[in-house]
Amino acid sequence: MHWSRINFQMKDAFQLIVSSFENLTVKSTRSYAKTVSILETLAKIRLCALMVDLECDGVIIEMFKYFVKALKTNHSKKVFSHMETIMVFVVEESDDISLELLSPIFECVRKDNVEVLPIARKLGGRVLAACSAKLKPYLLQALKLKSIGISLDGPLSSAQFSNSISDGSRLRVAYQGVSGAYSESAAEKAYPNCEAVPCEQFDTAFEAVERWLVDRAVLPIENSLGGSIHRNYDLLLRHRLHIVGEVKFTVRHCLLANQGVKLEDLKRVLSHPQALAQCENTLTKWGLVREAVDDTAGAAKHVALHKLQDAGAVASSAAGMIYGLNILAQDIQDDCDNVTRFLMLAREPIIPGTDRPFKTSIVFSLEEGPGVLFKALAVFALRQINLTKIESRPLRNQPLRSADDNNNGSTKYFDYLFYVDFEASMANQNAQNALRHLKEFATFLRVLGSYPVDTTMI
């Protein structure tokens, strides 16, 4: 009874300590400094170890929730560090962790959780990264139960989520597809010795960076044969990531099939729509029905996994080796100069310089009027700034605009966003002047990134 009474009293004491953290929400209160001192003591002396030993899960969950709710940008770095130390220590010291206890951390990194401030989201990401090895099985379980609000149809699948948290020894880089995808090779070129993290969809890769599950993403933006990847243009505006570089990758497509299957046995071929378009003439000549899937390596994996005898895949030779497929034909793209440009994306922009060639990417919308697009582009020509790319996309929130018309009263026409790449660094005064001039015509303007240009191809 004696020890039971002591344990009960200790639990009460911890409850009082945790309840005091509610005072962290307002720095102006007289009790704030005392509460920060309590937080520091809890972190330094590792009192939270007793909370774990006494199985105070309810108190710990309440404490985590207070941290997430209270943490703001006006708090000192020490407050952030103490909270991180406590949360990491609790997770690492717990022999068995309930999903309920982890729920406040998972809630931090949910992109759709608008109640969480970016600083609290950063805290959750730091804790996940620090406890990666310990949390892998729990992340899988959480995804199966959908308890962290991540849809299995779009965001990271269970395998991808578990792979996305590394031990921090290497840069984690997200790419779309499965092992053997061209994007994986581009990611490894962009960041040698990185840990390449596969993602099911382009959206997934963007979200993985935003949620601090990975450090970077490398995603295709255009191909010399198939043109622009419009989905990624739209996602650049929807998400708040920054372009920090680009890589160009020479794509060499192969026709893959299971061992023993010959070209004349095939009736259909699976691959990404872009890959199918890049091999259109060759596939038409062979009389193969084209079936679109999410990615090239995924097509190879599907053919191998299901041991298909009437279907092949258009993918890389690396994918053929990984999934044990035979190469029926190499270099089947319609043009030997088949190059894909990939963007390197990060949470924070890089500081542009003038020591080497730079490119800047922007997006803007314009007021309607005669010659307004001409005027917008002229701001670059007047300053001898070379435009390398212009892409227009419908303005989603306002796709149609009305205008007076003498014949029938009004007409409706599309409103557009314009994505422009130009050869100049934002550190260059000419570029700054050009954008200042552009704002005279633009109703919206955002710099997506100013980054060094990659001039090599593999």
ZAPANU-952970 format. One line per 5 residues: number of its first residue (from 1); their letters; for each residue x, y, z of N, C-alpha, C. Coordinates in steps of 0.02 Angstrom, whole numbers. Layout:
BEGIN
NUM = A = X,Y,Z,X,Y,Z,X,Y,Z  ...
//
This chain:
BEGIN
1 = MHWSR = 41,-60,0,0,0,0,43,63,0  100,57,37,144,116,42,168,139,-26  195,92,-66,220,109,-132,164,130,-179  106,100,-172,48,118,-213,28,190,-199  31,209,-133,13,278,-115,64,327,-144
6 = INFQM = 128,308,-142,180,352,-169,171,360,-245  158,305,-278,146,307,-351,87,352,-368  35,346,-327,-25,387,-339,-8,461,-330  31,477,-278,49,546,-266,95,573,-321  141,530,-345,184,551,-400,144,567,-463
11 = KDAFQ = 94,526,-477,52,538,-535,15,604,-529  -9,619,-467,-42,683,-455,6,741,-467  69,732,-444,119,784,-452,133,797,-526  139,744,-564,151,751,-637,91,785,-671  31,770,-647,-29,800,-676,-27,876,-665
16 = LIVSS = -6,897,-605,-1,969,-590,53,1002,-633  110,967,-642,163,994,-684,139,1004,-755  107,954,-782,83,957,-851,29,1011,-859  -15,1016,-810,-68,1066,-813,-39,1137,-816  20,1146,-785,51,1212,-786,73,1233,-856
21 = FENLT = 83,1185,-901,106,1202,-968,54,1241,-1008  -7,1243,-983,-58,1284,-1015,-38,1358,-1013  4,1375,-964,27,1445,-958,77,1464,-1013  101,1416,-1052,149,1432,-1105,116,1468,-1163  50,1467,-1167,16,1496,-1225,22,1572,-1227
26 = VKSTR = 31,1604,-1168,34,1677,-1165,97,1698,-1127  144,1731,-1162,207,1749,-1131,200,1807,-1081  146,1845,-1086,139,1905,-1045,118,1889,-973  96,1828,-960,74,1811,-892,134,1805,-844  121,1818,-779,174,1816,-730,200,1745,-719
31 = SYAKT = 158,1696,-732,177,1626,-720,217,1596,-778  225,1634,-833,259,1607,-892,330,1586,-877  370,1630,-846,440,1616,-832,447,1555,-787  403,1548,-738,405,1491,-693,390,1427,-732  343,1431,-778,324,1372,-818,381,1351,-863
36 = VSILE = 416,1399,-893,474,1383,-935,528,1349,-893  537,1372,-831,586,1342,-786,567,1269,-771  503,1256,-761,480,1188,-749,493,1144,-810  480,1172,-869,492,1137,-932,565,1119,-939  609,1166,-923,681,1154,-927,704,1100,-879
41 = TLAKI = 677,1102,-818,695,1051,-768,672,982,-790  612,978,-818,586,914,-842,630,886,-897  656,930,-940,698,908,-996,767,888,-973  797,928,-929,867,916,-909,875,857,-862  829,851,-813,835,799,-763,803,734,-785
46 = RLCAL = 769,736,-843,736,677,-871,683,649,-823  646,695,-791,591,673,-747,538,635,-785  535,647,-850,484,613,-890,496,537,-892  557,515,-873,569,443,-868,524,411,-816  512,448,-761,467,422,-709,396,419,-734
51 = MVDLE = 377,467,-777,310,467,-806,300,404,-847  352,384,-883,348,323,-924,344,262,-879  387,260,-827,389,202,-781,323,193,-744  292,249,-727,229,246,-690,169,238,-736  183,230,-801,131,220,-851,79,276,-850
56 = CDGVI = 105,337,-851,61,396,-851,43,417,-922  18,370,-961,5,384,-1031,-43,443,-1040  -95,445,-1000,-143,499,-1006,-112,567,-994  -68,572,-944,-33,634,-928,15,653,-985  50,603,-1012,98,615,-1067,61,640,-1129
61 = IEMFK = 5,609,-1145,-35,631,-1203,-57,703,-1194  -80,719,-1133,-101,788,-1118,-42,836,-1126  17,815,-1103,77,857,-1108,95,870,-1182  94,817,-1223,109,825,-1294,60,874,-1327  -3,868,-1308,-54,912,-1338,-42,985,-1318
66 = YFVKA = -22,996,-1255,-6,1063,-1233,52,1092,-1274  103,1051,-1285,161,1073,-1324,140,1097,-1394  101,1056,-1427,80,1071,-1495,38,1134,-1497  -6,1141,-1448,-52,1198,-1446,-16,1262,-1426  32,1257,-1379,63,1316,-1350,120,1344,-1392
71 = LKTNH = 155,1301,-1429,216,1322,-1464,202,1373,-1518  236,1430,-1514,228,1484,-1563,297,1511,-1581  299,1550,-1635,363,1576,-1659,395,1625,-1611  355,1655,-1566,384,1703,-1518,415,1669,-1457  411,1603,-1454,445,1567,-1401,520,1563,-1417
76 = SKKVF = 560,1558,-1366,632,1553,-1376,651,1485,-1404  712,1481,-1431,737,1417,-1457,743,1366,-1401  754,1390,-1340,759,1344,-1283,693,1308,-1271  638,1343,-1276,572,1312,-1266,562,1257,-1317  577,1272,-1380,570,1222,-1434,615,1162,-1418
81 = SHMET = 678,1176,-1399,725,1122,-1386,704,1079,-1327  678,1110,-1274,656,1071,-1216,597,1026,-1233  550,1053,-1271,493,1013,-1292,515,953,-1334  561,967,-1381,586,913,-1424,622,860,-1383  663,882,-1335,701,835,-1293,653,789,-1254
86 = IMVFV = 602,820,-1225,554,781,-1185,516,731,-1228  492,752,-1285,451,709,-1328,494,651,-1355  554,666,-1376,599,614,-1402,616,564,-1347  631,590,-1287,650,546,-1231,592,499,-1213  532,526,-1209,474,485,-1192,464,429,-1243
91 = VEESD = 469,446,-1308,460,395,-1360,514,342,-1356  576,364,-1348,632,316,-1347,631,272,-1285  607,298,-1228,607,260,-1166,547,214,-1159  496,224,-1199,435,183,-1193,446,115,-1224  431,62,-1185,438,-6,-1211,382,-22,-1261
96 = DISLE = 323,2,-1247,266,-10,-1291,229,56,-1299  221,77,-1360,192,143,-1373,122,134,-1403  73,167,-1373,6,165,-1401,-1,217,-1456  -44,204,-1504,-56,252,-1557,-88,315,-1530  -124,308,-1475,-155,367,-1444,-101,415,-1418
101 = LLSPI = -47,386,-1391,8,428,-1367,43,463,-1425  49,429,-1481,83,458,-1539,39,506,-1579  -26,502,-1566,-74,541,-1605,-58,616,-1607  -40,649,-1550,-23,721,-1554,35,736,-1601  84,690,-1604,141,700,-1649,118,693,-1721
106 = FECVR = 79,641,-1735,54,631,-1803,10,689,-1826  -30,714,-1779,-74,770,-1797,-34,831,-1817  26,839,-1789,69,896,-1806,85,898,-1880  99,840,-1909,125,839,-1977,71,830,-2029  9,828,-2008,-46,824,-2057,-53,890,-2093
111 = KDNVE = -47,888,-2159,-50,950,-2199,-117,984,-2194  -171,944,-2187,-238,972,-2186,-259,997,-2117  -214,991,-2068,-230,1014,-2001,-213,1088,-1996  -262,1131,-2010,-250,1203,-2014,-240,1234,-1945  -256,1197,-1892,-250,1224,-1825,-177,1222,-1800
116 = VLPIA = -135,1185,-1833,-65,1178,-1812,-22,1230,-1847  15,1268,-1808,61,1318,-1835,122,1284,-1865  155,1318,-1914,215,1288,-1945,269,1269,-1895  277,1309,-1841,329,1294,-1792,313,1228,-1755  248,1216,-1742,228,1153,-1710,235,1095,-1759
121 = RKLGG = 221,1108,-1822,231,1057,-1873,304,1037,-1878  348,1088,-1871,420,1074,-1871,439,1031,-1811  410,1045,-1753,424,1006,-1693,405,932,-1704  345,920,-1732,324,852,-1745,371,816,-1793  393,853,-1845,439,823,-1894,506,806,-1863
126 = RVLAA = 531,849,-1819,595,836,-1786,591,774,-1741  536,767,-1707,527,709,-1662,522,645,-1703  484,647,-1758,478,588,-1801,546,567,-1829  585,617,-1851,651,602,-1880,698,573,-1827  697,602,-1767,742,580,-1714,726,509,-1690
131 = CSAKL = 662,491,-1693,640,425,-1668,622,377,-1725  653,387,-1782,633,350,-1842,635,274,-1833  690,249,-1806,697,176,-1799,644,148,-1753  631,183,-1698,583,159,-1649,512,162,-1676  497,211,-1718,428,223,-1738,406,187,-1802
136 = KPYLL = 453,156,-1838,435,125,-1901,375,77,-1895  375,28,-1849,318,-17,-1845,253,18,-1826  259,71,-1785,199,107,-1763,170,148,-1821  214,174,-1863,191,211,-1922,152,166,-1968  177,105,-1978,141,56,-2019,73,41,-1990
141 = QALKL = 70,31,-1925,7,15,-1892,-42,73,-1897  -15,134,-1888,-57,192,-1891,-87,201,-1960  -48,188,-2011,-73,195,-2079,-127,144,-2094  -118,83,-2068,-168,31,-2080,-235,51,-2049  -232,85,-1991,-293,105,-1957,-317,174,-1980
146 = KSIGI = -277,206,-2024,-291,274,-2047,-300,322,-1988  -263,308,-1935,-273,348,-1874,-237,414,-1876  -194,425,-1926,-159,489,-1928,-185,532,-1985  -243,514,-2012,-275,556,-2061,-242,557,-2128  -204,506,-2145,-170,503,-2210,-207,453,-2254
151 = SLDGP = -235,478,-2308,-271,434,-2354,-223,386,-2389  -241,323,-2391,-197,274,-2424,-200,279,-2499  -249,317,-2525,-255,322,-2598,-209,375,-2626  -190,425,-2586,-149,479,-2612,-83,485,-2578  -83,502,-2513,-19,510,-2479,19,445,-2469
156 = LSSAQ = 73,449,-2434,120,393,-2429,87,328,-2411  103,276,-2447,80,209,-2429,120,187,-2368  100,132,-2338,133,110,-2277,207,96,-2288  223,63,-2342,294,47,-2355,333,111,-2367  304,158,-2403,339,219,-2418,348,262,-2355
161 = FSNSI = 297,262,-2312,301,301,-2250,357,275,-2207  363,209,-2202,414,180,-2159,484,193,-2188  489,195,-2253,554,208,-2284,573,281,-2282  522,325,-2272,536,396,-2278,569,425,-2217  567,389,-2161,601,413,-2101,667,377,-2095
166 = SDGSR = 722,414,-2101,788,382,-2100,825,398,-2036  884,372,-2030,924,384,-1971,961,451,-1974  949,489,-2027,979,555,-2032,1049,555,-2059  1077,498,-2074,1146,496,-2098,1151,516,-2171  1095,514,-2207,1095,534,-2277,1035,578,-2291
171 = LRVAY = 1040,618,-2343,984,660,-2363,928,616,-2390  867,628,-2368,810,589,-2391,776,626,-2448  770,594,-2505,744,627,-2566,686,587,-2593  628,619,-2598,568,587,-2624,566,590,-2700  541,537,-2730,529,536,-2802,464,497,-2814
176 = QGVSG = 433,508,-2872,371,474,-2888,387,409,-2925  357,354,-2901,367,290,-2933,391,238,-2883  415,182,-2910,444,129,-2870,516,120,-2891  551,76,-2856,622,65,-2871,632,47,-2944  680,80,-2975,693,69,-3046,665,124,-3090
181 = AYSES = 628,172,-3060,599,226,-3099,654,274,-3123  641,308,-3179,689,358,-3203,698,413,-3151  644,429,-3116,647,481,-3065,695,462,-3009  700,398,-2994,748,376,-2943,819,391,-2965  834,377,-3029,901,392,-3055,914,467,-3055
186 = AAEKA = 863,507,-3071,871,580,-3070,883,605,-2999  849,575,-2950,859,595,-2880,930,579,-2858  955,522,-2880,1023,502,-2861,1076,544,-2896  1058,569,-2955,1105,615,-2989,1105,683,-2954  1045,706,-2935,1039,771,-2902,1073,771,-2834
191 = YPNCE = 1064,715,-2797,1092,710,-2730,1128,642,-2723  1191,639,-2744,1228,576,-2738,1230,551,-2667  1225,484,-2659,1225,451,-2593,1164,467,-2551  1111,492,-2583,1050,506,-2546,1011,442,-2532  963,446,-2488,916,391,-2478,854,409,-2519
196 = AVPCE = 846,376,-2576,789,390,-2620,726,358,-2592  673,399,-2584,611,376,-2552,555,374,-2604  530,314,-2621,477,308,-2671,410,333,-2646  372,367,-2688,305,392,-2672,257,372,-2728  195,357,-2709,147,332,-2758,127,385,-2808
201 = QFDTA = 117,447,-2785,93,501,-2828,138,562,-2821  132,609,-2869,169,671,-2864,148,709,-2801  83,710,-2786,59,744,-2726,94,719,-2664  105,653,-2663,136,621,-2605,205,649,-2592  243,659,-2645,312,683,-2638,312,755,-2611
206 = FEAVE = 267,797,-2637,262,866,-2611,246,864,-2536  196,824,-2518,174,821,-2448,228,792,-2403  267,744,-2428,320,714,-2388,372,767,-2368  387,813,-2413,435,866,-2397,403,914,-2347  341,933,-2358,307,980,-2314,300,953,-2243
211 = RWLVD = 291,888,-2237,281,857,-2171,346,837,-2137  402,858,-2165,468,843,-2137,483,769,-2136  450,730,-2179,464,659,-2184,525,646,-2228  538,692,-2274,598,689,-2316,627,759,-2319  688,764,-2345,722,828,-2349,711,864,-2415
216 = RAVLP = 705,826,-2469,698,854,-2536,650,811,-2577  630,837,-2634,594,798,-2685,624,814,-2753  628,764,-2796,651,774,-2865,596,748,-2910  565,794,-2949,506,776,-2988,512,803,-3059  485,767,-3109,490,789,-3178,444,848,-3191
221 = IENSL = 466,894,-3233,426,952,-3251,413,957,-3326  459,930,-3367,447,929,-3439,492,879,-3473  469,855,-3531,507,808,-3571,512,835,-3642  570,823,-3673,582,851,-3740,535,823,-3793  505,765,-3781,457,736,-3829,385,744,-3806
226 = GGSIH = 372,728,-3743,304,728,-3718,279,795,-3693  324,843,-3684,304,909,-3662,301,915,-3586  261,963,-3563,258,980,-3492,218,929,-3452  238,920,-3390,199,880,-3343,155,928,-3304  94,938,-3329,50,990,-3303,32,980,-3230
231 = RNYDL = 27,918,-3209,10,904,-3140,60,937,-3092  123,934,-3108,174,963,-3064,175,1039,-3067  156,1068,-3124,148,1140,-3126,93,1162,-3077  37,1126,-3077,-18,1143,-3032,2,1134,-2959  40,1081,-2945,60,1067,-2876,111,1118,-2850
236 = LLRHR = 151,1147,-2895,199,1198,-2874,163,1258,-2843  104,1273,-2868,66,1330,-2842,26,1310,-2780  3,1248,-2778,-38,1225,-2722,4,1217,-2658  67,1199,-2666,111,1188,-2608,162,1244,-2603  190,1252,-2543,235,1308,-2530,309,1286,-2530
241 = LHIVG = 326,1241,-2576,396,1220,-2582,433,1267,-2630  499,1263,-2627,541,1306,-2668,585,1265,-2715  593,1289,-2776,638,1256,-2824,709,1277,-2805  752,1227,-2793,821,1242,-2773,872,1215,-2823  848,1186,-2878,894,1162,-2929,856,1121,-2981
246 = EVKFT = 892,1099,-3032,862,1056,-3083,915,1008,-3110  892,952,-3135,936,904,-3168,902,881,-3233  943,866,-3282,918,840,-3346,940,767,-3352  894,725,-3373,907,654,-3377,887,627,-3445  934,595,-3479,920,565,-3544,883,499,-3535
251 = VRHCL = 823,494,-3562,780,436,-3553,790,387,-3610  805,324,-3593,814,271,-3642,765,215,-3625  711,211,-3664,658,163,-3649,675,94,-3677  654,43,-3640,660,-27,-3662,591,-60,-3661  582,-109,-3704,522,-151,-3701,540,-212,-3660
256 = LANQG = 506,-221,-3604,521,-275,-3557,464,-326,-3556  482,-389,-3544,432,-442,-3538,460,-498,-3495  416,-542,-3473,438,-598,-3432,482,-646,-3473  523,-684,-3437,567,-731,-3471,527,-780,-3513  550,-791,-3575,517,-838,-3620,465,-806,-3664
261 = VKLED = 443,-745,-3648,393,-710,-3689,428,-673,-3746  402,-681,-3806,430,-649,-3865,388,-589,-3887  415,-548,-3931,380,-489,-3953,313,-507,-3986  314,-561,-4026,252,-580,-4060,198,-607,-4013  217,-623,-3950,168,-646,-3901,129,-589,-3869
266 = LKRVL = 156,-529,-3875,126,-472,-3840,66,-444,-3878  15,-425,-3838,-44,-392,-3865,-51,-321,-3838  -21,-310,-3781,-27,-244,-3749,38,-226,-3713  44,-162,-3697,103,-138,-3663,82,-87,-3610  112,-91,-3551,96,-47,-3495,152,2,-3483
271 = SHPQA = 135,64,-3466,185,113,-3446,151,178,-3427  192,226,-3405,167,293,-3391,145,326,-3456  92,367,-3455,68,399,-3517,122,436,-3555  167,470,-3519,221,506,-3553,267,457,-3590  284,401,-3559,327,352,-3591,293,322,-3653
276 = LAQCE = 229,308,-3647,192,281,-3704,191,331,-3761  183,395,-3745,182,447,-3797,251,453,-3830  304,444,-3791,371,450,-3817,391,392,-3863  353,337,-3858,367,278,-3900,309,263,-3948  269,313,-3962,207,304,-4000,219,271,-4068
281 = NTLTK = 266,295,-4107,277,268,-4174,298,194,-4171  343,179,-4125,368,110,-4120,313,62,-4097  274,83,-4048,221,40,-4022,166,31,-4073  152,83,-4113,102,77,-4166,126,28,-4219  189,31,-4236,217,-15,-4286,211,-87,-4262
286 = WGLVR = 218,-99,-4198,212,-167,-4171,139,-188,-4159  93,-140,-4165,23,-156,-4157,3,-172,-4085  36,-141,-4037,22,-154,-3966,-28,-104,-3937  -75,-130,-3899,-124,-87,-3865,-89,-56,-3804  -97,9,-3796,-63,44,-3741,-109,52,-3681
291 = EAVDD = -82,35,-3622,-119,42,-3559,-79,85,-3511  -108,141,-3489,-73,189,-3447,-76,169,-3373  -20,174,-3339,-15,163,-3267,23,221,-3237  33,220,-3170,61,278,-3135,134,292,-3151  174,240,-3164,244,252,-3179,275,193,-3216
296 = TAGAA = 332,205,-3247,364,155,-3290,387,94,-3250  423,106,-3195,447,50,-3155,390,11,-3124  336,47,-3107,276,13,-3081,246,-34,-3132  250,-15,-3196,225,-58,-3250,267,-122,-3253  333,-114,-3248,377,-173,-3249,364,-218,-3190
301 = KHVAL = 354,-188,-3133,340,-227,-3072,274,-266,-3079  224,-234,-3108,158,-266,-3118,163,-325,-3165  198,-316,-3221,206,-370,-3269,241,-430,-3238  293,-416,-3199,331,-470,-3167,291,-503,-3111  257,-463,-3070,221,-489,-3012,164,-535,-3034
306 = HKLQD = 130,-517,-3088,73,-556,-3111,91,-606,-3166  156,-610,-3181,182,-657,-3230,143,-654,-3296  130,-594,-3320,90,-584,-3381,127,-611,-3442  90,-647,-3483,120,-676,-3544,101,-638,-3607  49,-596,-3602,26,-560,-3662,41,-485,-3657
311 = AGAVA = 75,-464,-3604,87,-393,-3593,161,-380,-3576  186,-325,-3602,253,-303,-3586,250,-235,-3552  307,-207,-3538,312,-142,-3504,364,-100,-3538  352,-35,-3543,402,13,-3566,433,44,-3503  497,31,-3493,531,55,-3433,606,54,-3446
316 = SSAAG = 644,67,-3394,717,69,-3400,747,0,-3396  808,-6,-3419,843,-70,-3413,854,-87,-3339  863,-35,-3297,872,-47,-3225,810,-80,-3196  750,-57,-3217,688,-87,-3193,683,-160,-3215  707,-175,-3276,707,-243,-3300,750,-288,-3256
321 = MIYGL = 808,-263,-3236,853,-302,-3194,823,-313,-3125  793,-260,-3097,764,-264,-3029,708,-315,-3026  665,-317,-3077,606,-360,-3075,613,-423,-3117  673,-437,-3140,687,-500,-3173,655,-507,-3241  647,-453,-3277,616,-455,-3344,670,-457,-3399
326 = NILAQ = 650,-482,-3455,694,-487,-3513,686,-424,-3557  740,-399,-3584,738,-341,-3629,727,-365,-3700  667,-352,-3727,651,-372,-3796,678,-323,-3847  680,-258,-3828,705,-207,-3873,729,-148,-3832  783,-116,-3856,811,-58,-3821,803,5,-3862
331 = DIQDD = 806,62,-3829,801,127,-3862,742,131,-3909  683,117,-3883,623,115,-3926,587,183,-3929  615,235,-3896,585,301,-3901,589,326,-3973  543,369,-3991,538,392,-4061,596,439,-4079  627,469,-4030,682,516,-4043,738,499,-3994
336 = CDNVT = 799,496,-4019,855,479,-3975,870,535,-3925  851,597,-3943,860,653,-3897,799,658,-3852  792,611,-3808,734,608,-3763,758,626,-3692  747,689,-3674,774,715,-3611,718,740,-3567  720,722,-3503,672,747,-3454,707,794,-3406
341 = RFLML = 675,851,-3393,701,899,-3345,665,889,-3278  704,881,-3225,677,870,-3158,691,931,-3114  644,948,-3071,653,1001,-3023,672,972,-2955  717,1006,-2920,736,988,-2852,699,1036,-2805  659,1008,-2759,615,1048,-2717,634,1042,-2643
346 = AREPI = 628,1097,-2606,644,1097,-2535,596,1142,-2498  595,1137,-2431,552,1179,-2391,575,1251,-2390  641,1261,-2392,669,1328,-2388,704,1346,-2453  701,1409,-2475,736,1428,-2536,811,1434,-2523  849,1432,-2576,921,1443,-2569,934,1518,-2581
351 = IPGTD = 991,1541,-2558,1009,1611,-2569,1040,1616,-2638  1009,1652,-2685,1036,1656,-2753,1102,1694,-2754  1143,1676,-2803,1208,1709,-2810,1218,1732,-2881  1278,1757,-2895,1295,1780,-2962,1360,1749,-2986  1383,1697,-2950,1448,1667,-2966,1444,1615,-3021
356 = RPFKT = 1384,1596,-3042,1375,1545,-3094,1306,1555,-3125  1292,1519,-3180,1226,1528,-3213,1169,1510,-3167  1119,1554,-3164,1059,1543,-3123,997,1548,-3167  946,1515,-3144,880,1520,-3175,830,1538,-3122  780,1577,-3139,727,1596,-3093,660,1575,-3122
361 = SIVFS = 617,1545,-3081,551,1524,-3101,499,1565,-3064  450,1591,-3101,397,1631,-3071,330,1609,-3098  276,1629,-3065,208,1618,-3090,169,1683,-3077  128,1703,-3126,90,1764,-3118,25,1761,-3157  -22,1803,-3139,-83,1812,-3178,-88,1885,-3197
366 = LEEGP = -127,1900,-3248,-129,1967,-3276,-200,1995,-3279  -204,2062,-3275,-267,2095,-3290,-281,2088,-3365  -345,2085,-3383,-362,2079,-3454,-355,2147,-3488  -332,2145,-3551,-326,2206,-3589,-283,2194,-3651  -289,2237,-3701,-250,2229,-3762,-175,2232,-3750
371 = GVLFK = -139,2181,-3772,-67,2182,-3768,-38,2174,-3699  -79,2152,-3649,-53,2149,-3581,0,2095,-3574  -9,2038,-3609,42,1985,-3605,106,2009,-3639  99,2044,-3694,158,2073,-3728,196,2120,-3681  159,2161,-3645,191,2207,-3599,227,2170,-3543
376 = ALAVF = 195,2117,-3519,224,2078,-3464,290,2046,-3485  292,2017,-3545,353,1985,-3569,406,2036,-3589  383,2095,-3608,431,2147,-3629,475,2171,-3572  453,2162,-3510,494,2185,-3454,560,2146,-3451  559,2086,-3478,621,2046,-3480,663,2064,-3542
381 = ALRQI = 629,2072,-3600,665,2089,-3661,701,2156,-3655  669,2204,-3623,698,2271,-3614,762,2269,-3574  770,2217,-3534,829,2211,-3491,876,2155,-3514  866,2131,-3575,909,2079,-3605,909,2015,-3563  852,1999,-3534,845,1937,-3495,811,1885,-3539
386 = NLTKI = 844,1828,-3548,819,1776,-3593,767,1732,-3558  708,1724,-3589,657,1679,-3565,670,1609,-3593  670,1558,-3551,683,1490,-3575,620,1447,-3576  566,1470,-3544,505,1429,-3541,447,1473,-3521  389,1463,-3555,327,1494,-3533,272,1442,-3539
391 = ESRPL = 233,1435,-3488,180,1385,-3485,118,1418,-3456  61,1410,-3489,-1,1438,-3463,-46,1383,-3436  -78,1397,-3380,-125,1350,-3348,-187,1388,-3328  -247,1358,-3334,-308,1392,-3313,-305,1411,-3239  -328,1471,-3224,-331,1494,-3154,-389,1458,-3121
396 = RNQPL = -374,1412,-3076,-425,1366,-3050,-480,1401,-3010  -461,1448,-2967,-512,1480,-2926,-556,1528,-2965  -532,1549,-3024,-570,1594,-3065,-558,1577,-3139  -581,1517,-3161,-565,1494,-3228,-597,1535,-3284  -656,1565,-3270,-692,1602,-3322,-701,1674,-3301
401 = RSADD = -692,1719,-3349,-702,1790,-3337,-755,1816,-3385  -798,1861,-3361,-851,1889,-3403,-828,1955,-3432  -852,1970,-3491,-835,2034,-3523,-896,2058,-3564  -903,2123,-3569,-958,2150,-3608,-948,2136,-3682  -1003,2124,-3716,-1001,2111,-3787,-1060,2146,-3819
406 = NNNGS = -1050,2183,-3872,-1103,2222,-3903,-1158,2179,-3933  -1141,2117,-3953,-1189,2074,-3987,-1236,2037,-3939  -1209,2006,-3887,-1253,1965,-3845,-1248,1983,-3771  -1221,2039,-3754,-1220,2062,-3685,-1156,2045,-3648  -1134,1982,-3648,-1073,1964,-3613,-1045,1900,-3642
411 = TKYFD = -981,1891,-3635,-948,1829,-3654,-906,1805,-3596  -889,1741,-3598,-847,1713,-3546,-785,1683,-3579  -727,1692,-3549,-666,1664,-3576,-620,1644,-3519  -572,1602,-3535,-528,1575,-3484,-480,1629,-3457  -467,1624,-3391,-416,1664,-3359,-357,1618,-3345
416 = YLFYV = -296,1644,-3351,-237,1601,-3349,-185,1623,-3298  -148,1573,-3276,-85,1583,-3241,-29,1572,-3291  24,1610,-3286,81,1602,-3330,143,1583,-3289  171,1526,-3305,233,1504,-3274,290,1522,-3321  340,1557,-3295,395,1581,-3337,462,1564,-3304
421 = DFEAS = 508,1538,-3344,578,1528,-3323,621,1578,-3361  667,1611,-3326,712,1656,-3361,783,1649,-3334  831,1665,-3376,902,1655,-3360,930,1716,-3324  919,1717,-3259,947,1770,-3217,937,1750,-3144  980,1775,-3103,974,1763,-3031,935,1820,-2998
426 = MANQN = 897,1803,-2946,862,1856,-2910,911,1901,-2871  974,1881,-2869,1025,1925,-2841,1045,1980,-2890  1023,1972,-2953,1040,2020,-3006,990,2078,-3004  1016,2138,-3005,973,2198,-3001,925,2202,-3060  948,2179,-3119,905,2180,-3178,843,2137,-3168
431 = AQNAL = 853,2078,-3138,796,2033,-3125,748,2064,-3075  774,2095,-3024,731,2127,-2974,691,2184,-3006  723,2222,-3050,688,2277,-3083,634,2250,-3130  649,2193,-3164,600,2164,-3209,537,2143,-3171  545,2112,-3114,487,2090,-3075,450,2149,-3045
436 = RHLKE = 486,2200,-3027,453,2261,-3001,410,2292,-3056  436,2291,-3118,400,2317,-3176,339,2272,-3191  349,2206,-3186,295,2158,-3200,236,2168,-3154  248,2187,-3092,194,2196,-3044,144,2250,-3065  165,2293,-3112,119,2345,-3137,63,2314,-3178
441 = FATFL = 74,2255,-3206,23,2222,-3248,-6,2161,-3214  29,2134,-3164,9,2070,-3135,-39,2079,-3077  -89,2035,-3073,-134,2034,-3015,-109,1986,-2962  -63,1943,-2982,-33,1894,-2936,37,1879,-2961  86,1875,-2916,154,1859,-2936,188,1822,-2878
446 = RVLGS = 220,1766,-2895,256,1728,-2845,320,1700,-2875  376,1706,-2839,439,1677,-2860,442,1605,-2834  446,1557,-2879,448,1486,-2860,518,1464,-2841  569,1499,-2865,637,1481,-2848,687,1517,-2893  746,1529,-2866,802,1556,-2904,861,1511,-2888
451 = YPVDT = 886,1475,-2938,929,1417,-2925,982,1408,-2979  1038,1377,-2962,1091,1364,-3012,1068,1315,-3064  1090,1324,-3126,1068,1284,-3181,1115,1225,-3192  1086,1165,-3200,1125,1105,-3217,1132,1101,-3292  1192,1094,-3316,1204,1093,-3388,1223,1024,-3414
456 = TMI = 1226,974,-3369,1245,906,-3390,1184,862,-3396  1193,807,-3434,1139,758,-3443,1168,688,-3434  1128,643,-3408,1148,573,-3403,1092,530,-3430
//
